[in-house]
Every structure is written in C-alpha cells, then in structure tokens.
C-alpha cells in the first residue's frame, strides 16, 4: 500500500482509542471506560506534521484495534438478551492479528498508571514471535512482508510524576517507551514527533490526491447484513460478522478497489430504539451512523427481507431524506424469501415487495430498490454499479438559462396565487451546487409557495431534469443584495459547512413524531 500503516495494539482499556483520536485530532474511535468497546479495525488516513515544520508532512493510515486478552468486564459478559459476548474474542483477535500483520509500525500501548500486567508481558512475547492474534490466516497472507517497527507507548502519563512509572515499560524489550497523555495532552508534541520519525515515507502515489471515486455509507438496523456486505466487497474478513446483534460499534471505513475504481465503504453500527440503548456506546454509535450519512456520496439502507420494516428503518429513512442524500434500498437476504407466499397468498415478487417498502419508508419514494444476498454475493457488484450511477446523477448540473425557461414555463401554466389574486413573479432561478442538486428561486412572494405547490413544482421539474432518483434541495426566497452576484453568474460559496451544525439541522428537520422512536 502506498501509504504506511500504523497499528495500535494492547490489552483492553489502556487508551488505544484515545490514542488514535489524539493522533487524528478528532474523535474517530468511540472511547468508553468499559473493555471491549472497540471490536473491529477502526482507522483513518491523516498527515503527520514534521517536527518544527522542518520537512513535508507524512501521510499515514492509523488503525485502532480491539483489546487483546480479557475481552469483557466483570458482569458484562452477557448482553441484555443473554448472548455470550466472549464468543467474539476469536474474531476480535483475528482483526488485531491482521492489523499487526499489514502494518509498517506497531504502537504497543500500555497503561502507565496501572503498571505492567501479565497481559502486557504476553502481548510483548507474541509481538516478538510474530504470533499476535488467532491462528487464522487471511487469503493474502504474506510471510515475506518486512517486519514492522515496534514502539511501546506508555499512555495516561498525565504529568511529570507519572514518567518514572512509564519507564518501567522499558523492560518489555522494545526500548525506552514513548510517553503521552490523551487526557491532559502531556508530551503530545514529543510523541507525535517520535511517531513522525519512526513512520516510513509513503512508497508511491498518495491515494488521497485523487480521493475515492465513491463513498458509500451502509446503514440499517441490527443484523441487517451490513458487515457481511462489506466483507463480500472486500473479499476478506475485514469486519466482524456475528449472529450477536450490535457487534459493530464504530463507523468503519473500508477502502476497496472495484474494477479499477476506488471505493470507501463505511460500515456503521446496527441501530435500535433509544429505549433499548445499553449505555453511552449506543449513543456514540448512533452519532457515528449519522456522521457517516453526511460523509457519504450515496447511502445504502440495508433492509432485512425476512423481517418487517421497523421503526428504526423508518427513522433512518427520514434522516437520509432530511440530509438530501442519494439512497439505494438494499433488500438483503432476498434469496430466503423469494417466491414465498405474501400477505395476499401470491408468490412474493420484487415489485410486490417494492410497493410495501415505498409505503412504509416515507421520504425514499425515489430511491432505487436492489435485491441482494450479501452472504452469497448475489447482485452485490451490481449494487456498487448502481451507487456510481446515482452519484453521477446527483452531480449533474443544469444551465441557468435552461432552468429559468423550465420554471417560468411551469409557473406560467399553473402558478401559485393568493385568494386576492396576487401572482408570483420569478426574478431568477439557478442551480447553485450539486450533490445534492440545490436550486435557488428568487421570487416576489415566497409565502405563496405552499407545501402542496412545492410538491407539484418538484414533480414537474423531475419530469424534465436529470434528477429522477436523487433528492433536490429547493430554496425559495425574496431578492437580497448579494443575489446580484448570483444573477451575474458569479460563484457563491455553498460548499462549506460545519458537521455538528449540519447534524443538528437534520434532527430539527425531522418530523416531530420521529422523536418518539428514540425517546427514553
């Protein structure tokens, strides 16, 4: 891989996820006091700044892993319905092993405040023997890969008085440890400078220069088959698949090359109603899923064909709709229900099931429906092709002259009017951005555009514009001074946005009854 990889490993609760967030300068991984919060490989690509800005930044992929060893806290072995979470241990350790095997640098995290434990010594032994993780091997196991550089990182060094405790980690046999505190940021600059020094230069072209050709967020309720779909696309066990609901916690970016096209597939946690949340982790997972929707070019809503559409499915549909994101409804496990008798006693067909989804998933009436089997790989590649098609549709632009003629023609034939006979006058219409297609209409009386008339106008526009299956954002307002720039054809900056503010706006835009789905 052109960009070097840094894997963070260690026993549970030593601060691995906090360390990733500190390096990334943002909250990439979920952090919680309970062991076992991180299960999959969670990574991000970033730039490491050169010490004192004397040199170019180094692109690097930093990967957080689950805790090796004791996986669950005392009293936390079983979930709320009795599933034994310790069964995930082998899958978690396999993900740790894969991260270590494919990395160029391993950061072995130990807790300076807890001191060295038998678990730390066991991990050190396994690292020296290159046997960290389970005995399973991936299909592309490369025994000739150069051995990664290993550096011990003593975490939770909150101040000068903890440095002597941190130095005990020298006994692990990997040299003097790096020291840092993710809480107080003590020695943060020295830690990042040392990480820059040990990280190799990128060998080849930085894959971020051109960016991914497509970013897909795969969302849905628990056990809808999202992780299975990711693994099928990746051709490997990239994320953990288990019958235990809620196995995935973080939003996990998986980078793929599909027929020469770069794709980032974002696996998200399976959601459930808020009254069923089991602590802060569920809240964090819900937040990550929302952010994944905002980051994506296209959202794939995974629906389990063997189950009825749930309130969580309906809420996700409303969030996607409120975010104006192109969406594809992926009906998973279709092979298990195709041909079965439906409610009317007739064999279930794609058309029949599609009508059912359109009725229940309000707001996604335009979304294409794809029937797939993530486990068997049926129609999975076709789903990706459809995602590319929908993305291209959302990126279309319509010329200002053409758009003005279309809108004025519609309004001339049937325009909104008040009871007093006041007519609407359209001053100017322009598409100010794509993804989503955003159309601004400057008129004399925006108040005359009722919700009913807006729907009529949108339907007429879809008949003639290249946006048949993607949401259109329409802004109708009166003329302002800055609109002179728009009418002269000068660019208006509509791309910049604050992620947290956009999340809040999406939640404000949801129908009031949607709040009940997530009430305590």
N, C-alpha and C positions, 0 to 999 in steps of 0.2 A: 504494500500500500504506500502511495507517495507520502502521506502524512504519518509521522511517527505516532505510536500509541503508547500511552502511559496508563497502566492498570493499577488501581488502588485495592490492596487486599489486606486482610487481617481478620481477627476474630470479631464477633458481634460487639457493637456498642463501643468501639474505640474511636469513633468520629470520622469514619471513611466518607460518609455522605456530606458531612460538614466540610471536610477537606476538599471534596470536589467543588462544592459551592464557593469555597474561598478562592480556589484557583480560577474558577469561571467568572467570579464577580457577580454571580446571580444565583437564584435558587433553582438549580437544575434537578437535584435529587431531593426526595422527601426526607426530612430529618425528624426523628422521634426518639424518645428515651427507650422504647421497647425494642428488644432484639428482634431481628427478622423482618424489619420493615422493608429493607431492600432485598429483593429476591433475584431479579434479572440483572443483566449488564446494562447500566444506565450511563450513557456517555454524551459528550458534547465536543465539538470542534471549536478551538479558540486559538488566540495568539498569545504566546508568552513574550512579554516585553524584555528586551535586553537590559542587563544591569546598567544603571545610569544612562539609559538610552544610547549606549555606545554599541550599536550594531542593529541589524534588522530584527524584527520580531520573528519568532519561530512558530509556524502553525503546528498544532498538536491536537490529537484526539485523546481526551482524558476519560477513563472508564471507571465508574464505581461498581463494586461487586457486593454480593451478599456476605454476611459474616460466616466465616468458616468455623465449624465446630458446633457448640451448643446453639441450636437454632432458635428455640422458643424460650421465653421467660417462664419462671415458675408460675404455675396457674394459668398459663396462656397456651398450653399445648393443643387444646381443642377449641374450635371456633364455636359460634353461638348455636350451631345445629349439630355439633358433635363430631365434625370432621377432624381427623388427626393431622395437624399441620406438620408434624415431624416427618410425614411421608414426603414432604417437599425437599428434605435435606439432600438427597442424592441429586435432584435436578439443580438445586442451588449450587452445590459443589461442582457440578459439571460446568455451569456457567462461569464459576470462578476459574476453573482449570482452563477453559477456552480463552478467557480474558488474559490470563497469565501466559498462555502458550503463544498468543498472537501479538504480544506487546513487545515494545523495544525497551521500556523502562518499567520496573515494578516498584511501586511505593508500598512498603510493608509498614502498615500503621500499627502502632502500639500506644497504649494509654499510659502517659507518664504518671498520672495521679494514682492509677490502680496498681502500677508496678508490673513487672513481668510475671506472666502466669504460665502454667503448664501448656495452655493453648498456644501462647506465643512461641514457646520453645518447639512445639510440634510443627507449627507453620514454618518456622525457620528451617527445621530439618527437611520438611517437604520441599521447600524452595531450593535448598542446596541439592536435593536429589532429583529435582525437576519432576516431582510426582504430586504436586499440589492438586487436589480435586479428586474426582472419581476416576475409575478405570476406563470409563467410556472414552472413545476417541471419535473425533469428527471425521467426516469422509475425506477432508483435505489435510489430514494430519501430516505435518512436515517435520520430520525428525532432524533435518539438516538446517533448520532455521537457527540463526545465531542466538546465543543465549542472551536474554535481556539483562540490562544493568539493574541491580537491586539496591535500593536505598531504604534504610529504616527511617520512618518519620515518627517522632515522639509527639503525639497530639496532646492537647489540653495543658500545654505549658503556658499557663496564664500569666506568669510573671517570673522574675529573676529567681525567686525561691524554689521554683519547680525545675530549674535547669539541672541541678545535681541528680534529681530523680530520673530525669530524662536520659542522662548519660549512662545509666545502668544498662540501657539497650545496646550499648557497645558490645556487651557480652554475647549478643546473638551471632556475632561473627560477620557482620556486613559493614564494619567500620563505624565511625562516630555518627550518631543519628542526626538527622535534620530535626529542628525543633520549631514548633509553631502552635499558636492557639487560634482556633476558628472563632472563639467567642470574643476574646479581647484584641485579636489581631496582633498579639505579641510576636515579634520576629517574623512577621509575614513577609516583609520585603526580602530578608535574608533567605527565607525558604524559597520564594519564587526565583530569586537569583540563582540559587543552587539547582533548582529544577531546570532552569534555562540551560545551565552549564552541562547537566547530565543528559539532556534530551538531544538526540542526533538531529542533524539538518534534514529537511524534507528531501527525499530522493525522487525527483520527478516534478510533475506539474501539480500545484496546489489545486485539489479538486473543487475548492470553493470559488476559484476565479470565475468559472462559468456558472457555478451554482447548480443545484439539482434541476433537472428538467421538469420534475413533478414532485410535489409534496402532498402526500395523502394522509389524512387523519382517519383512523379506523376506530369508530366509537360504537357503543352498544351496551346493553345490559350484561350482567354476568353470564358467563358460559354461552355466549352467542357465537363463539368460534373465532374471535379476533386474533388471538395469538396463534392458533392453528393456521389461519390465513397468512400471517406474517411468515411463519416457518416454511410454508409451502412456497411462497415467493422467494424466500432466501435460500431454499434448498438445504437448510440445516436447522438444527435446534437452536435458533437464535434467541428465542424467548421461551419461558417455561409454559408448557401446556399441561393442565391437570384438571381432573374432574372436580377438584375442590373449588367452589366459587370464590372469586375475588383473589385469585393467585397473583395477577398483575396488579401492582400498586402505582408505579410511576408511569409517566408518558415516556415511551422508549423509542428513540429514533433509530431506525434500522436502514442503513444505506445499501441500495441494491443497484445492480446493473442488469437491466432487462432489455435484451435485443439492442445493445449499444446505447440505451438511454438511461440516464441516472435518475433514480427514484429514491426519495426518502419516505418510507412508510412509518407512520407514528402509531405504535400500539398503545392504547390507553386502557386504564382500569375499567373493568366492568362496573357499571353504576347500579345503585339500588336506592330505594326511597330513603329519605333522610331519617325517618323514624327508626330505620333499621341500621343506621350508622353505628359502628362499634368504637368510636373514638376519633381523635384528630386525623388519623391516617385516612379515613374515609372522606373527611372534608378536604384534605390535601389532594386526594386522588380526583375528586370532583373538580377542583380548581384546575388541576393539570389537564383534565379532559377538555375543559372549556378553552384553555390556552392553546391546546393542540388544534382545536377547531379554528381558532383565529390564525394560527400559523400556516394552516394548510391551504393549498390551491383548490383541492377537492376533498370533500368529506364523504367517507363511505360509512353509511349507517348499517351495521350488521344486525340482521333480524333472524331469530331462530324460527325456522319454518315449522318446527314441532311444537312450538308454544304460541299462545295467544299474544297479540300485541299488548304490551304492558303500559302502565302509566309512565314508566321511565323511558320507554321508547317514544311515547308522545311528547314528553318533556324535551328529550334530545332533538326531536324534530322541530320543536318550537325554538330551541336555542340556535340550531343551524339556520333556520329561517330568519331569525332576528339578526344573525350575523351576516346575512346575504351571501352565504357560501354555496357554491355549486355542490350538489349532493347526488349520490347514487345509493339507492336502497339495495343492499346485497342480501338476498334471501338465502341464508346458509342452511345446509342440511336438507336441501330440496330433494335429494335422492331418497330420503327417508319418508317423504310424504307424497311424492308424485304418483298420481293415479289412485290415491286413496279417496274414499267417498267424502265429499264435502257436506256442508250443512243441508244441502238440498238433495243429498243422496247421489249426486252425479260425481264422476271422477274429477278430482281436483286438477285444475289446469293453471298455467301461468296467468292467463287472462283473468280467470276467476279470482285467484289469489291477489292479483294486482288491484282489482276493484276493492277488495277487502282492505288492502293497505291504504289506498287512496282515501277511503272513508275514515280510517282511524288515525292516520298520520297527517293531520291537517297542517297545511303550510308547505307540504312537499308534493303537491299535486303535479308539479312539473318534473320532479326527479325521475330519471330513468330507473327501471327495476331490472336487476340482474339476478338470475337464479344460479347459485353456485353450490359446490361441495368443497369446503376448504380442506377437509380431510383427504378426499380423493383427488383433489386438484381440478375438478370439473369446472370449466369456464373461468378459471382464475386468471389466466393470461388475457382472456377477452375482457375481463373486468378492468384490467390495467389499461388496455387499449381504449375502453370507454372513458376512463378517467382522463386520458390525454385528450380525447375528443371534447369532453365537457370543459376542460381547462382552456382549450383553444377557443371554444365558443364564448367563454367569459372574457377572453382577451380581445374580442372583436371591437372595432371602433367604427362608428357611423359618422360620416361627414356632416358638418354643421348645416350646410345648405340643404342636404337631403333631409335631415332630421326636422328642420324648420318647415319644409314643404309638407312632410308627412303629418306633423302635429297640427299645423294650421288647416290642412285638408280635413282631418278628423273633426276638429272643433267647428269648422265652418258647416259641416254636415250635421253634427249633433254636439253642440256645446253646452256647458252648464250655464244656467241663468237663474237669477233670483226671482222671487214672486213679484217684484216690482218691474221686472223686465230688464234689469241690468245685465249687459252682455260682457263676456270675458274678452279681453284684448290680450293677445300673446305678443310680447315685445321681442323675445328671443328664446331660443332653445339650443342647448349644446350638451354633448356628452363630455363631461369633464374628467372622467377617468374610466378605466376598465378594471375588471376583477375586484369588485363587481362592477358591471356597467352602471355608471351613475349619470343620470340625465337631470340637468337643471332647467326648469322652465321659469322664465321671468314674465309675470303677468300683472294685470292691474288689480285683480281681486282674487287672491288665493283662497279666501274664505268660501268662494262659490264652488270649490272643488270638494264635493262631498266624498266620503269613502266609497260610496256606490259608483260615483262617476269616475273616481280614480281607478277602480277595478275595470270599468268599461274602457277607459283610455288605455290601461295596461294591456288588456286583451287585444285591442285593435293594434297596438304597437307590436305585439308579439307576432301578429299575422304577417308583418312586413319587415321586421328587423331580425337579424341573425341571432336572437336570444331565446329560442323556443324552449330550452330546457334549463336555463340558468336564471337566478333571481336578478331583477333590475331594481336599483335604488332610484327613486324619483323624488326630487326636491322641487317643490312649487312655492315660489315666494315673489315678493314685490321687488322692484328695481332698487338697487343700492348704488352708492357712488363707485365702489370697487368693481361693479359689473361692467363699467366702461372698458376695463382691461379684457374681460371675457368677450365682449362684443367686438373688440379689435382683434381677437384671435390670440391674445397673449396668454401664456400658460398661467394657471392658478394652481398653487401647491395644495393638492388634496391627498397626498400620499402619507404625510407624516401623521402618526397617531401614537397615543400612549396606551400601552396594552392594558394596564389596570383600569384606566378610564373607559376603554372600549368594552371591557368585561362588564363594568358597572352599567354602561349604557345598554348592553344586550339584556341584562337582567331587568332593567327598567322597562324595556320594550316588550317583555314577555306579557302575555295576558295575565290578568290578576289571578285567575283560577289556577294558573300553573304553579303559583307559590305553594298551594296546598300539597303538591306532590312531594315537597321537601320540607314540610313543617315538622317540628318535633312533636 
